[in-house]
């Protein structure tokens, strides 16, 4: 099949454009996403798969965190602790091991 003739088809052009836009959005998220411990407003602010935005009673604001198995999974200044988490969609309570700061995270 001739590649130039194939690329002239409208649905192929659309698929290529959408793919490029999705790749660009992912790269922007990868570059500008916030790491564990940084302030966030929702899960999309946090960089990487498995990271999410939470607020605990010990912190005055929401911050990015991630799940962990032990302290070595967390960055310096964080500890892996079992925390109750409220799922706001169905109001269920779950318990997860997450990275939490040893000291309140400064703004």
Order of alpha helices (4+ residues) and beta strands (2+ residues): alpha-alpha-beta-beta-beta-beta
